[in-house]
């Protein structure tokens, strides 16, 4: 499963396409297996936290699969409770 953690990221909707890579739990990924449910985290800078309410999207960027999904305002609000 080499390279898997590099394909998922959190993108802010900015002109420069700022990307924050996902942080995966290494116990969920092995050389020959992967958990069917992934719990991911993102390390955001203070500036990113301050800009959070303006929008973000989850992006999968792999040569064999591309997808993105903007987070709704309700999701952005709920996730903001997790900021430390």
Secondary structure as the mmCIF struct_conf table of DSSP 4:
data_model
#
loop_
_struct_conf.conf_type_id
_struct_conf.id
_struct_conf.beg_label_comp_id
_struct_conf.beg_label_asym_id
_struct_conf.beg_label_seq_id
_struct_conf.end_label_comp_id
_struct_conf.end_label_asym_id
_struct_conf.end_label_seq_id
TURN_TY1_P TURN_TY1_P1 UNK A 2 UNK A 3
HELX_RH_3T_P HELX_RH_3T_P1 UNK A 4 UNK A 6
BEND BEND1 UNK A 7 UNK A 7
STRN STRN1 UNK A 8 UNK A 12
BEND BEND2 UNK A 14 UNK A 14
TURN_TY1_P TURN_TY1_P2 UNK A 15 UNK A 16
STRN STRN2 UNK A 19 UNK A 21
STRN STRN3 UNK A 23 UNK A 24
HELX_RH_3T_P HELX_RH_3T_P2 UNK A 26 UNK A 28
STRN STRN4 UNK A 29 UNK A 29
BEND BEND3 UNK A 31 UNK A 32
STRN STRN5 UNK A 34 UNK A 34
BEND BEND4 UNK A 36 UNK A 37
STRN STRN6 UNK A 40 UNK A 41
HELX_RH_AL_P HELX_RH_AL_P1 UNK A 46 UNK A 51
HELX_RH_3T_P HELX_RH_3T_P3 UNK A 52 UNK A 54
STRN STRN7 UNK A 56 UNK A 62
TURN_TY1_P TURN_TY1_P3 UNK A 63 UNK A 64
STRN STRN8 UNK A 65 UNK A 70
HELX_LH_PP_P HELX_LH_PP_P1 UNK A 71 UNK A 72
HELX_RH_AL_P HELX_RH_AL_P2 UNK A 73 UNK A 80
TURN_TY1_P TURN_TY1_P4 UNK A 81 UNK A 82
#
